[in-house]
Amino acid sequence: MKLLDDIKRRRIELGFKQKDMHARIGLSRQQYQQIESKGNPRLDTLELIAKGLNSELMLIPNEKKRQILAILNEDKDNQPEIQSLIDNPWQGLLGDDA
């Protein structure tokens, strides 16, 4: 599952071990290990994990995914598009071009 892979990758990037998550979010190593390996965590658990990994859960519309990735990657070729998204992040979501 992509999200669980992302959680594991983020934990490793931060240098945390699974057992470290107990102090960060209150889950035992076994509970956390189960979530990373095959779990189906509740939304509130995912929010706790994100917070413990200095991250935030976000729902990104597919129509905006490319623009968000460009921002995250600081894509200099898309600066006008990025600025437009920053100025009005909801533009085009309801079928309007404004």
Protein Blocks (a to p, Z undefined) as FASTA:
>chain_A
ZZlmmmmmmmmmnopafklmmmmnopafklmmmmmmmpccdfklmmmmmmmnopacdddd
fklmmmmmmmmnopaklmmmmmmmmmmmmgoklopaZZ
